[in-house]
Amino acid sequence: MKKSNRLTNILLLIVVVVLAAAPLLIVKNSQFGGADDAAEEAIGELAPDYEPWFQPLMEPPGSETESLLFALQAAIGAGIVGYAIGVYKGRRTAKDLKNEHSV
């Protein structure tokens, strides 16, 4: 890897970490609730006698576990998307190299 690429990657990683940590450091005493909690609260206000259709198969032991599972799901999805982009980029590069050598 070139030295300039390594420096760029390190700077991008620092920017991502700062962007992820900034809301947690700037906004004091706040609750970062999820959409599921907001939806459950809204349904409770609109239709107090509403009965859910089914119960969850597994109830996470705490909100931290729920956040961990959500982050894991996002990471797996990002990995799949990144892999697909890499495969298509590799195919395109191989095709370009093949066309370049045949001319």
C-alpha positions as CSV (number, residue, x, y, z in Angstrom):
1,M,0.0,0.0,0.0
2,K,1.3,3.4,-0.9
3,K,2.2,5.8,2.0
4,S,-0.3,8.4,0.8
5,N,-3.1,5.7,0.8
6,R,-2.2,4.7,4.3
7,L,-2.3,8.3,5.5
8,T,-5.7,8.8,3.8
9,N,-7.1,5.7,5.4
10,I,-5.9,6.7,8.8
11,L,-7.4,10.2,8.5
12,L,-10.7,8.8,7.3
13,L,-10.8,6.4,10.2
14,I,-10.1,9.3,12.6
15,V,-12.9,11.3,11.0
16,V,-15.4,8.4,11.3
17,V,-14.5,7.9,15.0
18,V,-15.0,11.6,15.7
19,L,-18.3,11.6,13.9
20,A,-19.5,8.6,15.8
21,A,-18.4,9.9,19.2
22,A,-19.4,13.6,18.8
23,P,-23.1,13.2,19.5
24,L,-22.3,11.1,22.7
25,L,-19.9,13.8,24.0
26,I,-21.8,16.9,22.9
27,V,-25.4,16.1,23.9
28,K,-25.4,15.6,27.7
29,N,-28.0,13.6,29.6
30,S,-29.9,12.5,26.6
31,Q,-31.7,9.3,25.7
32,F,-30.9,7.9,22.3
33,G,-34.1,5.8,21.9
34,G,-34.8,3.6,19.0
35,A,-37.6,3.7,16.5
36,D,-39.2,0.6,18.0
37,D,-39.6,2.3,21.4
38,A,-41.1,5.4,19.7
39,A,-43.5,3.3,17.7
40,E,-44.6,1.3,20.7
41,E,-45.3,4.5,22.6
42,A,-47.2,6.0,19.7
43,I,-49.4,2.9,19.3
44,G,-50.0,2.9,23.1
45,E,-51.3,6.5,22.8
46,L,-53.4,6.0,19.7
47,A,-54.9,2.6,20.5
48,P,-54.5,1.7,24.2
49,D,-56.3,-1.6,23.8
50,Y,-54.1,-2.8,20.8
51,E,-52.9,-6.4,21.1
52,P,-49.7,-7.4,19.3
53,W,-50.1,-10.2,16.7
54,F,-47.1,-12.2,18.1
55,Q,-44.5,-12.1,20.8
56,P,-40.7,-11.9,20.1
57,L,-38.8,-15.2,19.8
58,M,-36.0,-13.8,22.0
59,E,-36.1,-10.8,24.2
60,P,-32.6,-9.3,24.6
61,P,-31.5,-8.9,28.3
62,G,-30.9,-5.2,28.0
63,S,-30.8,-2.2,25.6
64,E,-27.0,-2.6,25.3
65,T,-27.5,-6.1,23.8
66,E,-30.2,-4.8,21.4
67,S,-27.8,-2.0,20.3
68,L,-25.0,-4.6,19.9
69,L,-27.2,-6.8,17.7
70,F,-28.3,-3.8,15.6
71,A,-24.6,-2.7,15.1
72,L,-23.7,-6.3,14.2
73,Q,-26.5,-6.4,11.6
74,A,-25.3,-3.1,10.2
75,A,-21.7,-4.3,10.0
76,I,-22.6,-7.5,8.3
77,G,-24.7,-5.6,5.8
78,A,-21.9,-3.1,5.1
79,G,-19.5,-6.1,4.7
80,I,-21.8,-7.6,2.1
81,V,-22.2,-4.4,0.2
82,G,-18.4,-3.7,0.3
83,Y,-17.7,-7.2,-0.9
84,A,-20.1,-6.8,-3.8
85,I,-18.6,-3.5,-4.8
86,G,-15.1,-5.0,-4.6
87,V,-16.2,-7.9,-6.8
88,Y,-17.7,-5.7,-9.5
89,K,-14.7,-3.3,-9.3
90,G,-12.3,-6.3,-9.7
91,R,-14.3,-7.6,-12.7
92,R,-14.2,-4.2,-14.3
93,T,-10.4,-3.9,-13.7
94,A,-9.7,-7.4,-15.1
95,K,-11.9,-6.6,-18.2
96,D,-10.1,-3.3,-18.7
97,L,-6.7,-5.0,-18.4
98,K,-7.7,-7.7,-20.8
99,N,-8.9,-5.1,-23.4
100,E,-5.7,-3.1,-22.9
101,H,-3.5,-6.2,-23.6
102,S,-5.5,-7.3,-26.6
103,V,-5.1,-3.9,-28.5
